[in-house]
Amino acid sequence: MDTTMKKLPPKPVETKKRLLHWAVAVITAALIVWSCTGIDFGGIKETAGQIAGAIFGGIFHPDWSYVYNGTGEDLVSQLWETVCIAFLGTFISAIISLPFAFWAAHTKHKKWYVSRTGKIVLAIIRSFPEIVLALMFIKAVGPGSAAGVLALGFHSVGMLAKLFSEAIENLEDGPNEAVTAVGGSKTNIVMFSTLPNLLPALISNTLYRFDVSIRSASILGLVGAGGIGYPLIIALQYRQWNRVGIILLGIILMVIVIDGISGWIRKKLV
């Protein structure tokens, strides 16, 4: 008996697959080159180095006097307003998202087109960016925090309801069947089986959305929807780079703290 190892023949190379990969790579490269031709690049300005030096100098030498001065227009007050906008928008959307989630969950309907309609509605809601919604609500309620809360709340409904509906679809049928076996109605199934089992996923997804809303609320102020974005755009317009530096530092710290707290809560739930 020959104990020597026999070398396996090399796998045949699929020519069609290789040609397909090369074709995709060439087409992708051609599209990138073609896209760059549409960029109107007028060259680097002579003052670019001076401006870049001023920007980095201001960012690394922030205006510490802006942190808190008791006027309500300081960094701490604006960051707190940003957190409140994100919290209210997320909290309101979490409540509104529940009925949409049950509508879009296919396990709760016998006819497929009912849940499909709900998914289409949620996709339409998600298609509106927060900035566009903020501009629309500014025309309706005026500039300020109210427009930011409404924009975040409306946009978050589409995403939260989608996450909630997926969590509903992943639930096991055993608890529901147990409630049905003892004569429970559909309302009893929802109250005593679905919602208790769904609660950890609801809280976890809501906290995740709150993290995203914190970043979105920081941007909405750029168009006048309240929060830290408004003093940031003012500082950029007047080239107050030291003010820009302290605002960016505050946003970074706020995001890190919120991420840490929400991550700790999610770990406790799981």
N, C-alpha and C positions, 0 to 999 in steps of 0.2 A: 504494500500500500504506500503510495507516494504521499509523504507528509509535507512536501513543499507547498508553499502558498502559491496558488495560481492567480496571476494578475487578471483582474476583470477588464474586459475591453472597454475603452472609453465610450461614454454615452454619445450617441449620434447627435450632432448639432442640428437643431431645427432651423433650416435656412429661412423659412417664412417668418418665424418669431424674431430672428435676428434682424431681418430686413424691416420688420415692423418697428422694432426698437429704434433702429437707425432713422427710419422715416419720421417717427415721433420726435426724436432729438433734433433732426434737421428742421422740421416744421416749427418746433418751439424756438430754436435759435433764430430762424427767419422772422418769426413774429416779434421777438424781442428787438431785433435790429430795425424792423419796420416801425415799431412803436417809438423807438428813439428818434427816428427821422422827423416825427411830428412835434418834437420838443423845440421850442424857440429859445435857444441858448445864445445869449448875447455876450458871453465871456464874463470873466471875473472882474469886478470893479477894482479900481485902484485903491479905494478906501476899505476894501474887504478885510485886510489884515488888521487895520486899526479898529474897525467895528467888532471883529471877532475878539480882539484883545479886550475891548471894553466890556463885551458880553461876559466873557469868562472871568474877567476881573471882578465884575459886579456879582456874579453868581457865587464866586468863592470868597467874597467879602460882603455877606448879606447885611441888610439893615436890621439890626437887632432891636432898634427902638420901635419897630413896627409890630413886634410880637404881641404886646398888650399895652394899651394906653388909656383904657377905660372909656373910649368914645363910642364903642360899638362898631367901629369901622376898622378895627385892628385885625391881626392875623387870627388870633384865637377866636374872636367873635365870628369871623367869616368862615373859619373851618367848622365851628359848631353849627352854623346855619347850613353848611353843606351836608353835614351828617344828618341834621333834622330833615332836610329835603329828601335825602336818600331813604331815611327810615320811614317817613310818611308815605312816600311814593311806593315803597316796597310793601308796607303793611296794608295799604289800601288795595294794591293789586293782588296780594295774596288772598284777601277775602273775596274779591270779585272773580278770581281765577277758579275757585272751587266749582261753581256750576258749569263753567266752560270746560273744566277738566272732565267732569262726568259726561258732558255732552260728547267730547271727543274720544272717550275711552270705548274701544270697540267691544270690550267684554261686558258692557252695560246695556247693549242694544242688540236685539235680534236681527234687525235689518242693517246691512252694512252701510247703506247710504246715509244713515243718521250720523254715525260717527265720522264718516268721510266729510260730511258737510261741516261738522265742528272743526275738523282739522284744517279745512280750507279757510274757515273764518279766522282761526288762530294764525295761519300763515299770512293772511292779509293784514292782520294787526301787527305782526312782527315786521312786515315790510316797510313800515314807516320809521325812519331814524328818529332818535330823540331830538336832534337838532331841529329837524323839520317840524316835529310836534311842538317843540318849545316856541318856535316862531309863530305857529298857528295859535297857540294858547296865549302868547303875548298880545296878539291882536284881539283876543277875546276878553282876557282878564287884566291886561296890562303887564308891564315888566315887573319882575320880582319873584319871590319864592313860590307864590301860588302857581305861576306858569310852570316852574320847574317841577313841582310836585305832580301836577296834572300830566305833564309830558312823560315823566318817569313812570307814573302809575299806569298810564294808557299803554306805553310800550311794554312794560313788564308783564302785563296781563297775557300777552301772546306767548312769552317765553315761560312764565311760571305755569300757565295752564297746560302747556305742552309737557313740561316736566311732571306735573301732577298727574296728567292723564297716563303717562308712561308708568308712573308708580302704581296707579290703579290697575292697569293692565297686568302688572307683574304680581299682583296679590293672588294668593292661593284661594281656591273655592271652598276649602274645608270649613272655615269659620262661618261663611255665608250659608252653607248647607246646614250647619248646626242650628243657626237661628231659624232657618226655614222649617227644619224638622220639628221645632217646638211651637210652630204656628206663628212665627214672626212675619210681619208685613215687610214690604220693600223699605219703608221708612225705618223699621226696626233693624233691618240688615245694615242700612247705611249708618245709623246711630251707634249700634252696639257691636258691629263687626268691621265694616269698611273703614270708618274714620279712626277708631283706636289703632288698627293695624297700619293705617296710612300716616298717622301723626308723625312718627320719626322722619319719614321721607319728606313730609310737608315742611317740617322745621328745617331740615338739612338743605332742601332746595331753596327755601326762602332766605336762609343765611347766605347761601351761595349767590343768590340774586342781589342781596344787599351789598355784598362785596363789589359786584359789577356796578350797582347803582351809585356807590361812592365815587367811583371813577367818572361815571357819566355825569353826576351832579357837579363835579369839578369843571367839566367842559361846558355844561349848559350856561354857566355864568358868562361865558364869552359872548353870548347873544342876548344877555340881559335877563336870564331866567333865575337870577339869584345865586348865592354861593360864592366861593372863592374865585371863580372864573372871571367875575367882573373886575375886581381890583387887579387881577393878573393881566387882563387885556389893556387896562388903563396904564399900568406900569410899562407894558411893552410898547404902547403907542408913544409914551413920553420918554422912552429909553431910560427908564429908571432901573438899571440892571441890578443894583443892590437890593431893590425892592422885589424884583423878579426872583432873585436868589433866595430870599427868605420865604417867599410864597411857595416856590418849588420845594424847598426843604420841608415846609409845613405839610404840603400835600404828601410827600414821601413818608413822613412820620405817621400821618393820619392813616394812610393805606396800610402801612406795616402793622400798626396797632389793631386796626379793624380786622385785618387778615388773621392776626394771631388769636384774637378773641373768638372770632367766628369759627376758626379751625379747631380751637379747643372745645367749643360747644359741640361741633359736629362729631368730634371723637368721642365725647361723652355719650352722644345719642347712639352711636354705632357700637 
